[in-house]
């Protein structure tokens, strides 16, 4: 998530009460695993977008075990 300003060892503050809207950075569960990605929904479907060129975007399929756990609101980084 480097292009979203999130780096290894950062702490994320997550609000589970915020609306899960298009283009927000979210904590999602997909097939039993947590992931941090940008939620994108367009005419082609729903995707979890990796804002790191080393990782592929993940299409959400009908048979996926998928949920949005919460929305990332703040990043805490040690200096």
C-alpha positions, 0 to 999 in steps of 0.5 A: 500500500506504498502508493497510499502512504502505508508502509511496513510497521505502520499502525492503522486506526480502523473505524468499523462504523464508517460507510464502506464507500468506493475508493476508501482504504479498507481492512477486508477479509477474503477467504479467511485472511485479512488484507489492507486494500483500496475498495473499488467498484466499477462496471466490471465488478468489485476489486481490492486494489493493491497500491503497490506495483508488486501485488495484483489487484484482487477481483471479488467473485460471487463465491468469495468469502468476503467482507469489509471489516472496517475503514482505515482512518489514520496511519501512525508511524514511528519516526 
